[in-house]
Amino acid sequence: MYNQKVAVVTGASRENSLGLNLARVLCQLGYFVVATYRTDRYLPSLTETDLGVMFITLDVRQQNSVEDLLKQVRDLLYRCDLLVYCCGVPALREPICSAPIDAVVEQLEVHAVGFLRVVQAMLPLMNKGGVIVNISSTAASLANMGADAPGYAPAKTLSNAIVRQLAPSLRDRGITICSVHPGVFPSRIGKVGSPASIAAHRVANRILSLGFEQSGTFLDAVSGEPIPW
Ligand SMILES: NC(=O)c1ccc[n+]([C@@H]2O[C@H](COP(=O)([O-])OP(=O)(O)OC[C@H]3O[C@@H](n4cnc5c(N)ncnc54)[C@H](OP(=O)(O)O)[C@@H]3O)[C@@H](O)[C@H]2O)c1
């Protein structure tokens, strides 16, 4: 246990979510996994494959909830080797010009501000060789942005910008940070594609092959190629 690497995976509450499926894959790869859920309404009952996964409640819009996550991981496990931020909410139904501002704020908080909150909280537990992955989306790319995915797309762009600012400030500590597009899969957010379990394997493979020189990049988990900002 003391030598086992610890992975924290947020947004792991739903059977079809990337977070829960990635938690399972990382477990199989030998990590001790802390998986977070906001509500237990959708949390599947634990099965044998979940052994080694510890579930902790987390609402990334609440600073005290994020601090509580830090406290529990610090007190029980002492370290965090890998943080994968998978929290997300579906794009707004209305165009950005008329969308309720509260809903836009939720997008920014869940996809971007919450990511920074969790990174700041976990950093004291991370050492040289640590890895932080922001699960982003091709929708974040300003190069191709139009009116699609209202609220969601700009919130993902902000999360990418946060990765860009964090990368140089974490370089001296030997921590790698990047944004990864997981590919598409059916969930509450996605509608098409192969199942989340396949996306989870894809993301895990990408994480395992990440080099320190790729810190500060935006990668496509499907092709392994960088995505234009
Ligand atoms: N599905 C796709 O095709 C696709 C494509 C590109 C990128 N992505 C990205 O992949 C990531 C995972 O998405 P998914 O498709 O797995 O969606 P999902 O099934 O809806 O999972 C999202 C997770 O985020 C959690 N969450 C929402 N608000 C939260 C909050 N305030 N605090 C803490 N957790 C919160 C949800 O918890 P609750 O269950 O409690 O709501 C859920 O566990 C997201 O960043 C998404 O943008 C998905």
The ligand as a MOL file (V3000), in Angstrom:
LIG
                    3D

  0  0  0     0  0            999 V3000
M  V30 BEGIN CTAB
M  V30 COUNTS 48 52 0 0 0
M  V30 BEGIN ATOM
M  V30 1 N -18.8640 12.0650 -23.5870 0
M  V30 2 C -18.1730 12.6160 -24.5720 0
M  V30 3 O -18.3970 12.3280 -25.7710 0
M  V30 4 C -17.0680 13.6030 -24.2550 0
M  V30 5 C -16.3320 14.1440 -25.3270 0
M  V30 6 C -15.3090 15.0420 -25.0520 0
M  V30 7 C -15.0230 15.3780 -23.7390 0
M  V30 8 N -15.7520 14.8460 -22.7170 0 CHG=1
M  V30 9 C -15.4040 15.2390 -21.3490 0
M  V30 10 O -15.1780 14.0820 -20.5740 0
M  V30 11 C -15.4220 14.4020 -19.1820 0
M  V30 12 C -16.3340 13.3360 -18.5790 0
M  V30 13 O -17.5970 13.4580 -19.1890 0
M  V30 14 P -18.6450 12.2520 -19.2820 0
M  V30 15 O -19.0300 12.1530 -20.7130 0
M  V30 16 O -18.1160 11.0830 -18.5480 0 CHG=-1
M  V30 17 O -19.9000 12.9280 -18.5230 0
M  V30 18 P -20.8030 12.4570 -17.2720 0
M  V30 19 O -21.1360 11.0220 -17.3890 0
M  V30 20 O -21.8940 13.4520 -17.1680 0
M  V30 21 O -19.8140 12.6200 -16.0290 0
M  V30 22 C -19.5260 13.9010 -15.5170 0
M  V30 23 C -19.1750 13.7770 -14.0700 0
M  V30 24 O -18.9430 15.1000 -13.5470 0
M  V30 25 C -19.6150 15.1780 -12.2860 0
M  V30 26 N -19.9310 16.5520 -11.8890 0
M  V30 27 C -20.8040 17.4210 -12.4620 0
M  V30 28 N -20.8660 18.5560 -11.7370 0
M  V30 29 C -20.0190 18.3910 -10.6770 0
M  V30 30 C -19.6650 19.1950 -9.5580 0
M  V30 31 N -20.2060 20.4220 -9.3700 0
M  V30 32 N -18.7830 18.6950 -8.6780 0
M  V30 33 C -18.2390 17.4620 -8.8460 0
M  V30 34 N -18.5460 16.6340 -9.8630 0
M  V30 35 C -19.4410 17.1100 -10.7820 0
M  V30 36 C -20.8770 14.3480 -12.4740 0
M  V30 37 O -21.4550 14.0610 -11.2200 0
M  V30 38 P -23.0760 13.8570 -11.0660 0
M  V30 39 O -23.3300 12.4790 -11.5420 0
M  V30 40 O -23.3540 14.0110 -9.6300 0
M  V30 41 O -23.7250 14.8840 -11.9140 0
M  V30 42 C -20.3010 13.1490 -13.2160 0
M  V30 43 O -19.7210 12.2560 -12.3120 0
M  V30 44 C -16.0390 15.8070 -19.1760 0
M  V30 45 O -15.0370 16.7590 -18.9020 0
M  V30 46 C -16.5060 15.9820 -20.6020 0
M  V30 47 O -16.5700 17.3450 -20.9660 0
M  V30 48 C -16.7680 13.9610 -22.9320 0
M  V30 END ATOM
M  V30 BEGIN BOND
M  V30 1 1 1 2
M  V30 2 2 2 3
M  V30 3 1 2 4
M  V30 4 1 4 5
M  V30 5 2 4 48
M  V30 6 2 5 6
M  V30 7 1 6 7
M  V30 8 2 7 8
M  V30 9 1 8 9
M  V30 10 1 8 48
M  V30 11 1 9 10
M  V30 12 1 9 46
M  V30 13 1 10 11
M  V30 14 1 11 12
M  V30 15 1 11 44
M  V30 16 1 12 13
M  V30 17 1 13 14
M  V30 18 2 14 15
M  V30 19 1 14 16
M  V30 20 1 14 17
M  V30 21 1 17 18
M  V30 22 2 18 19
M  V30 23 1 18 20
M  V30 24 1 18 21
M  V30 25 1 21 22
M  V30 26 1 22 23
M  V30 27 1 23 24
M  V30 28 1 23 42
M  V30 29 1 24 25
M  V30 30 1 25 26
M  V30 31 1 25 36
M  V30 32 1 26 27
M  V30 33 1 26 35
M  V30 34 2 27 28
M  V30 35 1 28 29
M  V30 36 1 29 30
M  V30 37 2 29 35
M  V30 38 1 30 31
M  V30 39 2 30 32
M  V30 40 1 32 33
M  V30 41 2 33 34
M  V30 42 1 34 35
M  V30 43 1 36 37
M  V30 44 1 36 42
M  V30 45 1 37 38
M  V30 46 2 38 39
M  V30 47 1 38 40
M  V30 48 1 38 41
M  V30 49 1 42 43
M  V30 50 1 44 45
M  V30 51 1 44 46
M  V30 52 1 46 47
M  V30 END BOND
M  V30 END CTAB
M  END
